[in-house]
Amino acid sequence: MIAEFQTWQLVVAGASVILAIAGLNIGAVKWLLGLRDYYSLINANRLAELERKSGERMAQIEHDILRLRADLPLEYVRRENWIRFGNTLEAKIDAIRAEMREQLAELRRERL
């Protein structure tokens, strides 16, 4: 009878240990799931904040680009326009040079 009583005590103690470990595991899993929900809420808040900030930044960039597009025609010369301007200047310089040569030739003829 004493051996039987000790066996039941061992079975009850073993079952208690198994139930305690299972309870600890279930509690740990619930705690981890709670942490996951907490961190997903924090991440959702961070994501919303990042979206708001990126929206503000995109609006600023769009504004800067529009201002640049408005300023470009006033501040810069297109390549084709610069080439045309350069060709016009060269033509005028060539005309002045030709006129100076003619005048120089006339002066030389008058001296002779």
Secondary structure, 3 states (H helix, E strand, C coil): CHHHHHHHHHHHHHHHHHHHHHHHHHHHHHHHHHHHHHHHHHHHHHHHHHHHHHHHHHHHHHHHHHHHHHHHHHHCCCHHHHHHHHHHHHHHHHHHHHHHHHHHHHHHHHHC
